[in-house]
Amino acid sequence: MGVMNIDEIMKILPHRYPFLLVDGVEEVSENKIIAYKNVSVNEPFFQGHFPQYPIMPGVLIIEGLAQTAGLLLMKDLKDDAIPLFLGIDKARFKKEVRPGDKLVYEVELIQEKMGMYKLSGKGKVNGKVVTSAEILVGIKKG
């Protein structure tokens, strides 16, 4: 069993179906988190991307990395905080993510400056990197 299940994730992140893209957290420390999404053929985006050869859109993999970053940054904050995705750099897509894959998000804090957080993220399937990016996140406090 993981460190954080879907109920605990939903207490931290404001996202909901069909846009909550993290199913569980396997590890979390002060500066690093490993989470995952079980990719199912029933995902709504597969209806149009692409029905004859379903591939998870890269932008949604990046969003999953950003949500994982939000979990890392917000795990100790109060309920009125909302993570804001501020930027993306060096995004690369190396392999397809398809139905049946377990997409593992590995996100690590690189630096914090004036309430903005720079993180390094990798998406992996079967231990192989499918996506990598640097993410900039801010935290809006109620």
Secondary structure, DSSP 4 states (H G I P E B T S, - for coil): --SB-HHHHHHH----TTS----EEEEE-SSEEEEEEE--TT-GGGGTS-TTS----HHHHHHHHHHHHHHHHHTTS-TTEEEEEEEEEEEEE-S---TT-EEEEEEEEEEEETTEEEEEEEEEETTEEEEEEEEEEEEEE-
